[in-house]
C-alpha cells in the first residue's frame, strides 16, 4: 500500500482505474443506456405476453436483444459525444465529458463508438432481422437526423430527437414479433409524446447554456411562455395513449390516467409560477418518475392480464 492506495503491477492506482471507468460510462451516457433498456425490456416482455410465448424458452433472444440494444445505445451516445466535442466545453452539463477533458482522444472515441454499434447490430440481427433493422433505424435517427442535422439547425430538434428515443421498445418487440403488434405502436407513441415535455423542461433549466452554444432549443428561440404552452399540449396528447394498451387491464388504465392528471396539473401551475427554473425542475423530475412508474407497471400488469 502507498498513501492508502492499492497499486497494480504497472504502478497505476485503483482511483485511476475508477476514474477511467467513470469517464467511459460518461462517454457512453450510461444513464440514457439504462433508461432505454427499461423501455426495450418492456417491449420485449409485452411481446412475449401478448403472443403467449414463454420467455424462459427464448432466453437467447432476450440476451441478444438486451445486450445488443445496450451496445447500440451506448455507441450512439459515444458518437454524439464525438460529434458535439466542439460545443460541449461551452455547457456546464457537458464540459466534464472525457471528450472535453482530453481523457479520451477523438480517434479513440470514434473507434469505441463504431465498435459498439457494429457489435450491437450483430447481436440484434442474431435476435431477429426486424430487431436489427429497427436498431439501424434508431442509430440513424439519433446520430444523423438528430445529432448531425437538426440539433444545431432547427427548433424542432427535440421532436426529431424523440423519434430515436421511441425506437428501443420497438427493438424489443420486434425481437419476439417481427411484424410488430398494436401494442408496439402504443409503446412507440407513448415514448415519442413523453419526450418533448421532458426535454423542454431540461432545456428551460439550461437555456443560457444552450444559447451560448448556439443550439436552437425551444426556450432559446421562442421563450418560456411558448415552451410552457407546448409542454402542456404534449402532456395532453398522452391522455388517450394508455387506452391503446387495454390488454393490460383497467388497473393500468387508471394508474396511467392518474399519472397523466398529475403531470397535467403540474404543467398548469407553470403559467403562474414565479420561479420558472424551479418549476421546470419539478416538471423534469416528474417526467422521470412518470416514465419509470408507467413502464414498470406495464410489466407488472401484463403478468396478471
JODAMO-V931851 format. One record per backbone hydrogen bond with DSSP energy under -1.0 kcal/mol. CO is the residue of the C=O (numbers start at 1). NH is the residue of the N-H. Records with the same first field share a line. If there is no record, write none. Layout:
CO: NH / NH
This chain:
2: 5
5: 2
6: 14
8: 11
12: 8
13: 17
14: 18
15: 19
16: 20
17: 21
18: 22
19: 23
20: 24
21: 25
22: 26
23: 27
24: 28
25: 30
29: 33
30: 34
31: 35
32: 36
33: 37
34: 38
35: 39
36: 40
37: 41
38: 42
39: 43
40: 44
41: 45
42: 46
43: 47
44: 48
45: 49
46: 50
47: 51
48: 53
54: 57
55: 58
58: 62
59: 63
60: 64
61: 65
62: 66
63: 67
64: 68
65: 69
66: 70
67: 71
68: 72
69: 73
70: 74
71: 75
72: 76
73: 77
74: 78
75: 79
76: 80
77: 81
78: 82
79: 83
80: 84
84: 87 / 88
87: 90
91: 95
94: 97
97: 100 / 101
98: 102 / 104
105: 109
106: 110
107: 111
108: 112
109: 113
110: 114
111: 115
112: 116
113: 117
114: 118
115: 119
116: 120
117: 121
118: 122
119: 123
120: 124
121: 125
122: 126
123: 127
124: 128
128: 132
129: 133
130: 134
131: 135
132: 136
133: 137
134: 138
135: 139
136: 140
137: 141
138: 142
139: 143
140: 144 / 145
141: 146
142: 147
143: 148
144: 149
145: 150
146: 151
150: 153 / 154
154: 157
156: 160
157: 161
158: 162
160: 163
161: 165
164: 167
167: 170 / 171
168: 172
169: 173
170: 174
171: 175
173: 176 / 177
177: 180
181: 185
182: 186
183: 187
184: 188
185: 189
186: 190
187: 191
188: 192
189: 193
190: 194
191: 195
194: 198
195: 199
196: 200
197: 201
198: 202
199: 203
200: 204
201: 205
202: 206
204: 207
206: 210
207: 211
208: 212
209: 213
210: 215
211: 214
215: 217
217: 221
218: 222
223: 227
224: 228
225: 229
226: 230
227: 231
228: 232
229: 233
230: 234
231: 235
232: 236
233: 237
235: 238
236: 239
241: 244
242: 245
245: 248
246: 249
249: 253
250: 254
251: 255
252: 256
253: 257
254: 258
255: 259
256: 260
257: 261
258: 262
259: 263
260: 264
261: 265
262: 266
263: 267
264: 268
265: 269
268: 271
269: 272
275: 279
276: 280
277: 281
278: 282
279: 283
280: 284
281: 285
282: 286
283: 287
284: 288
285: 289
286: 290
287: 291
288: 292
289: 293
290: 294
291: 295
292: 296
293: 297
294: 298
295: 299
296: 300
297: 301
298: 302
